[in-house]
Amino acid sequence: MLFFIIFKAVDVFKNVRGFFFEKIFRVYDMNIILIGYRCSGKSLVGKTLADCLGLDLVDTDQVLERRVGCAISDYVAENGWGAFRTLEKMVIRSISDFDRRVIATGGGAVLDWENVRNLKKTGWVVWLRASVPVIRERMMEDERSGLIRPGLSGESPMDEIGQILGQRTALYERACDYVVNTDQQSPDAVVQEIVQSLPEPLIPVQDKGQSQGIVHAVESNP
């Protein structure tokens, strides 16, 4: 009888320990979320970061475009920003159930705090900050390459940068867990800073030794 009681006690302990280990270490199965204004580098940094860490990249704008079957500019021109934000909210809600992803969000994702709550449930949020002159310069480069973004406020995308960024800055600050200034940094340098600043639970993509190799690999880039 005593042996039976001890055996059952050990079995219960294992089950309880397994339950708490699962709860505690679920923090490892998290996403890295990139937020920021247009042309802050979310898509490019996101791809570089995902490649570096061996994670999948999810770009919310690309997911949305696949769902509606057209470019965001065309969808907004026909349906307006309100309809776009509704779809964006649905996309963010669905991808928030993922883990071990790098998620690049649209610049206005932080306008709806439900989006932020959903993303932060399973993610560490990084704000890629850029100044108005740098954003304008990058946007002009995109326009020269044929990428035209729709205006957000009725003004031209160039003229509204200061106004819209001013309105959103507090939202980015409130939403983020970490800030990277991208003005004077290459995408590789931004990725290096993000990797070196990852909170401890996020570092082991597969194991601790591999994460150290990842940091070393990023540092080797010019």
Secondary structure as GFF3:
##gff-version 3
##sequence-region A 1 222
A	DSSP	alpha_helix	2	25	.	.	.	ID=ss1
A	DSSP	three_ten_helix	26	28	.	.	.	ID=ss2
A	DSSP	beta_strand	31	35	.	.	.	ID=ss3
A	DSSP	alpha_helix	42	53	.	.	.	ID=ss4
A	DSSP	beta_strand	56	59	.	.	.	ID=ss5
A	DSSP	alpha_helix	60	68	.	.	.	ID=ss6
A	DSSP	alpha_helix	72	95	.	.	.	ID=ss7
A	DSSP	beta_strand	101	104	.	.	.	ID=ss8
A	DSSP	three_ten_helix	109	111	.	.	.	ID=ss9
A	DSSP	alpha_helix	113	121	.	.	.	ID=ss10
A	DSSP	beta_strand	123	129	.	.	.	ID=ss11
A	DSSP	alpha_helix	132	144	.	.	.	ID=ss12
A	DSSP	alpha_helix	161	175	.	.	.	ID=ss13
A	DSSP	beta_strand	178	181	.	.	.	ID=ss14
A	DSSP	alpha_helix	187	197	.	.	.	ID=ss15
A	DSSP	three_ten_helix	200	202	.	.	.	ID=ss16
A	DSSP	alpha_helix	208	219	.	.	.	ID=ss17
###
